[in-house]
Amino acid sequence: MVKVYIDGQEGTTGLKILERFNGRNDIELLRISEEKRKDNDARREMINSSDYTFLCLPDAAAIEAADMAEDRVRVIDASTAHRTNPAWAYGFPELSAEFREKIAKSNRVTVPGCYASGFASMVYPLVKLGIMPADYPVCVHAVSGYSGAGKKAIAVYEGENRPAEYDSPRQYALSQQHKHLPEMQKICGLEYAPSFNPLICDFFSGMVVSLPLHTRLLTKKYSVSDVRKALSEYYFDAHFVKVMPEGEPADGFIGSNNLSGTNNMEIFVNGNDERMILCSRLDNLGKGASGAAVQCLNIMMGIDEKTGLE
């Protein structure tokens, strides 16, 4: 039995990780008292009493907590703080065998961002397979549930007297400085940062990240079927990532909250000979946060990666 501590256990991601540990008898959860959860000495003691520590914290606090951890403690960071740090393993094992191996062996693993997970699931293999050039002018759109916006925003969305505009999708990150952009660019090997257009919507969890492609700008002429086949073969043995077959979605609509509560991800490839639209659907709190964190833990423990995620 391994000892696990969640630093930031009261946040949305921390609470979802706790939920995913229900029924597991291979983990001993270390719990800090409410009055000491911001006490650095108490936190340091909990971190270094654990075998694995999850960091579900703002970036500055996550960096501080990582520095507290002894080398032997295996740290899984769900913040933005270490996602472009080459010393940390990137926690998206389906992207490559190299990523998976590094997760298994590393004592420092960073969980991808939710938007970045959907983005990388499409762009990383396209660049890796030579379909998309590294200098492609990538533009990506996304819609997400409000649970990723933090406690204050959740309280407004779920409040009785919320502003009327909260009933509609709200576009943000207008300055093109979204915190996931450096991660998107570096992990996928792009020469330029993508243009990113995220919207927060009036549903709790789930998201769709959409990637429009102009076929004339790819490395050669590819059809929709070519791209779908390439991605299907790339993810053929991935349990949680599935490329949807031709004809999906059958009704022509891609909902954003269909995978809420799961660690699954679905990739859709549609369009025509001139313009394609690729979409990656996931739960921002699942494969985009807590589910991915638990999957990384399982790989680090050397057990079935699906444990607690089915």
Secondary structure, 3 states (H helix, E strand, C coil): CEEEEEECCCCHHHHHHHHHCCCCCCEEEECCCHHHCCCHHHHHHHHHHCCEEEECCCHHHHHHHHHHCCCCCEEEECCCCCCCCCCCEECCHHHCHHHHHHHHHCCEEECCCHHHHHHHHHHHHHHHCCCCCCCCCCEEEEEEEHHHHCHHHHHHHCCCCCCHHHHCCEECCCCCCCCCHHHHHHHHCCCCCCEEEEEEECCCCCEEEEEEEEHHHCCCCCCHHHHHHHHHHHCCCCCCEEECCCCCCCCCCCCCCCCCCCCCEEEEEEECCCEEEEEEEECCCHHHHHHHHHHHHHHHHCCCCCCCCC
